[in-house]
């Protein structure tokens, strides 16, 4: 079991911009006030404000070729996240995890005949969340929104945002909940909600990484434009699902005041900046564009963000 006792203070590790927290999260919690290493070697930093805590947990050099070893490393990281948040919550009350970001090294690396690295990560995440929630049957009511993207480095990086209130998971009625995917996407499904609704410090939907998926299947392989339009439609449906009180006259995309756009190909960034600069309600500086490997190799674009629910009627 990972512990955070007898910890050794560390200097902050340099992280590439693509692996940093979204700007709105950094503004919410500020800089880390505690940095330490667990007994299993996971580097942890904790940033806390009046209403929220963010924990960053890093398993350095986790890009191993053994699937079971990588799964176990994912469990170590998730345990470190949970324990660090629980420790902070004793002082702040920020015990409820409402949003997670997963940065997975070599996300598509084949690790055995049937599974790639992301599938083994999902097995570790599932095992850890069963520990968190007291069993798999509680995942649908407690699982937070999340994003999972890959990078070319060696470290497994997980960030979790916790608040004083328990968020409400929200699903897209046109998509199968991720935690109920078939074995087509691995022996153990990914565990995340499509969004989390919270009200403190303001009413918002925290939108998970959203892509061109209907049911559980990717759509329009190789066609960025059609994938983008379906992704935007999925965001509209998701926001309305999380805010049924929203007026029909409102374009849900205009409620998005912070967004992060992940693109599988770096040469698509300029075109997407041009197309998306006026689609959201966010100011131009509040929309980030990042090159990243997405959780499925057939997806070209993924969008996450924050949708304001302060004025929806």
Buried (B, 14 or more C-beta within 10 A) or exposed (E): EBEBEEBEEEEEEEBEEBBBBBBBBEEBBEEBEBBBBBBBBBBBBBBBBEBBBBBBBBBBEBBBEEBEEBBBBBBBBBBBBBBBBEBBBEEBBBBBBBBBBBBBBBBBBEBEEEBBBBBBBBBBBBBBBBBBBEEBEEBBEBBBBBBBBBBEBEBBBBBBBBBBBBBBBBBBEBBBBBBEBEEEBBEBBBBBBBBBBBEEBEBBBBBBBBBBBBEBBBBBEEEBEBBBBBBBBBBBBBBBBBBEEBEEEBEBBBBBBBBBBBBBEEEBBEEBBEBBEEBBBBEEEBBBBBBBBBBBBBBBBBBBBBBBBEEBE
